[in-house]
Amino acid sequence: MTITASSTSATTQTSLLPAGQLQGRTVVIFGGTSGIGLSAAVQAKAAGAEVIVIGSDRARAQRAAAENGLDGWRAADVTRSDTIHEALANIPHVDHLVLLAGSFVVGKVMEAELGHLRRAFDERIWASVHAIRALGDRLAPDGSVTFISGSLADRPNAHGTAVLAAASAAMEALARGLALELAPRRVNTLSPGPIETPLLSKALGEGRDAAVTAMKQALPLHRLGTAEEAGAAAVFLMTNGWMNGATLNVDGGARLI
Ligand SMILES: NC(=O)c1ccc[n+]([C@@H]2O[C@H](COP(=O)([O-])OP(=O)(O)OC[C@H]3O[C@@H](n4cnc5c(N)ncnc54)[C@H](OP(=O)(O)O)[C@@H]3O)[C@@H](O)[C@H]2O)c1
């Protein structure tokens, strides 16, 4: 097992994959500069891939790549197609494209600003469409695309997450459609439950500790997931050649309660 430390995420980054599995492959991860994406990047690198990570914050992207020995970084805002095109412009070939960038877009439909709610779809559906179009034939025919959804897609709540849940469920539908349209490339979706990352802390704000305690009590495994567990699931979707059009739940059973 390869272990790589990083100070750019909430948890220590650990690889759960055998070395060499991604030798000679290029992996590009939008949202690879923190949390689940950074853990996926570290694990793909440990498995032999050349890894390029992309985030919106330039300094964080540069630091994530430097501290984890990754092969490159780019800054791009996934809600802007021009910056997505720029970020991908000089990458000659991509074997595995991972699209995990996104924020916790919360707001009730009757109250929130529409521009804010629209971000849920812009960061996920439209960012994915722009990135895939930008790469075109540079996306390897035997490669893969991995999207992100979340257990909200199966289990919505009344706390202003309806649009985010809809955008997450839409990612799963987009993956099934593109698994046919982009074939023989494989297209899958990773659906995490609550994972201990910087996003979770941002989403819960000052009430984080109380909310986490309540979540742990309610969850079947009485803990949150780790970035390593979710990152390993992303790399599994890249590397298992028979996964296609699938949604992989990595949620400790959160969607069942
Ligand atoms: N953690 C959970 O419990 C959980 C559960 C279900 C689904 N998810 C989803 O999983 C994905 C990763 O979440 P995480 O928990 O790993 O969060 P995280 O640690 O906050 O990482 C988010 C990543 O996305 C990037 N990003 C965010 N907005 C961006 C934008 N507009 N343009 C470019 N990059 C952007 C961030 O880079 P910058 O910081 O530089 O912007 C960072 O690399 C998110 O889409 C999230 O919705 C998370």
The ligand as a Tripos MOL2 file, in Angstrom:
@<TRIPOS>MOLECULE
LIG
   48    52     1     0     0
SMALL
NO_CHARGES

@<TRIPOS>ATOM
      1 N1        -18.2190   15.5670    0.8230 N.am      1 LIG1
      2 C1        -19.4160   15.0640    0.7150 C.2       1 LIG1
      3 O1        -20.0220   14.6670    1.7220 O.2       1 LIG1
      4 C2        -20.0770   14.9270   -0.6390 C.ar      1 LIG1
      5 C3        -21.2620   14.2000   -0.7200 C.ar      1 LIG1
      6 C4        -21.8950   14.0880   -1.9620 C.ar      1 LIG1
      7 C5        -21.3600   14.7040   -3.0790 C.ar      1 LIG1
      8 N2        -20.2160   15.4190   -2.9500 N.ar      1 LIG1
      9 C6        -19.6940   16.0720   -4.1530 C.3       1 LIG1
     10 O2        -18.3660   15.6460   -4.3500 O.3       1 LIG1
     11 C7        -17.6360   16.6500   -5.0580 C.3       1 LIG1
     12 C8        -16.3040   16.8580   -4.3440 C.3       1 LIG1
     13 O3        -16.6100   17.2740   -3.0340 O.3       1 LIG1
     14 P1        -15.5740   17.3130   -1.8170 P.3       1 LIG1
     15 O4        -16.3490   16.9760   -0.6190 O.co2     1 LIG1
     16 O5        -14.3640   16.5820   -2.1790 O.co2     1 LIG1
     17 O6        -15.3290   18.9120   -1.7780 O.3       1 LIG1
     18 P2        -14.0380   19.8380   -1.6470 P.3       1 LIG1
     19 O7        -13.0290   19.2410   -0.7490 O.co2     1 LIG1
     20 O8        -14.5700   21.1920   -1.3330 O.co2     1 LIG1
     21 O9        -13.4540   19.8290   -3.1410 O.3       1 LIG1
     22 C9        -14.1560   20.4640   -4.1650 C.3       1 LIG1
     23 C10       -13.2620   20.5590   -5.3680 C.3       1 LIG1
     24 O10       -14.0070   21.1390   -6.4460 O.3       1 LIG1
     25 C11       -13.3210   22.3140   -6.8810 C.3       1 LIG1
     26 N3        -14.3070   23.3120   -7.3090 N.ar      1 LIG1
     27 C12       -15.3970   23.7470   -6.6350 C.ar      1 LIG1
     28 N4        -16.0490   24.6720   -7.3620 N.ar      1 LIG1
     29 C13       -15.3420   24.8100   -8.5140 C.ar      1 LIG1
     30 C14       -15.4880   25.6090   -9.6660 C.ar      1 LIG1
     31 N5        -16.5140   26.4740   -9.8130 N.pl3     1 LIG1
     32 N6        -14.5770   25.4850  -10.6620 N.ar      1 LIG1
     33 C15       -13.5380   24.6360  -10.5420 C.ar      1 LIG1
     34 N7        -13.3360   23.8470   -9.4820 N.ar      1 LIG1
     35 C16       -14.2290   23.9450   -8.4720 C.ar      1 LIG1
     36 C17       -12.5190   22.7730   -5.6770 C.3       1 LIG1
     37 O11       -11.4530   23.6130   -6.0530 O.3       1 LIG1
     38 P3        -11.3860   25.1310   -5.4430 P.3       1 LIG1
     39 O12       -11.4290   24.9470   -3.9560 O.co2     1 LIG1
     40 O13       -10.1280   25.6880   -5.9650 O.co2     1 LIG1
     41 O14       -12.6130   25.8070   -5.9840 O.co2     1 LIG1
     42 C18       -12.0470   21.4320   -5.1360 C.3       1 LIG1
     43 O15       -10.9650   20.9520   -5.9010 O.3       1 LIG1
     44 C19       -18.5240   17.8930   -5.0730 C.3       1 LIG1
     45 O16       -19.1110   18.0190   -6.3440 O.3       1 LIG1
     46 C20       -19.5950   17.5750   -4.0360 C.3       1 LIG1
     47 O17       -20.8270   18.1950   -4.3320 O.3       1 LIG1
     48 C21       -19.5590   15.5460   -1.7650 C.ar      1 LIG1
@<TRIPOS>BOND
     1     1     2 1
     2     2     3 2
     3     2     4 1
     4     4     5 ar
     5     4    48 ar
     6     5     6 ar
     7     6     7 ar
     8     7     8 ar
     9     8     9 1
    10     8    48 ar
    11     9    10 1
    12     9    46 1
    13    10    11 1
    14    11    12 1
    15    11    44 1
    16    12    13 1
    17    13    14 1
    18    14    15 2
    19    14    16 1
    20    14    17 1
    21    17    18 1
    22    18    19 2
    23    18    20 1
    24    18    21 1
    25    21    22 1
    26    22    23 1
    27    23    24 1
    28    23    42 1
    29    24    25 1
    30    25    26 1
    31    25    36 1
    32    26    27 ar
    33    26    35 ar
    34    27    28 ar
    35    28    29 ar
    36    29    30 ar
    37    29    35 ar
    38    30    31 1
    39    30    32 ar
    40    32    33 ar
    41    33    34 ar
    42    34    35 ar
    43    36    37 1
    44    36    42 1
    45    37    38 1
    46    38    39 2
    47    38    40 1
    48    38    41 1
    49    42    43 1
    50    44    45 1
    51    44    46 1
    52    46    47 1
@<TRIPOS>SUBSTRUCTURE
     1 LIG1         1 GROUP 0 **** ****
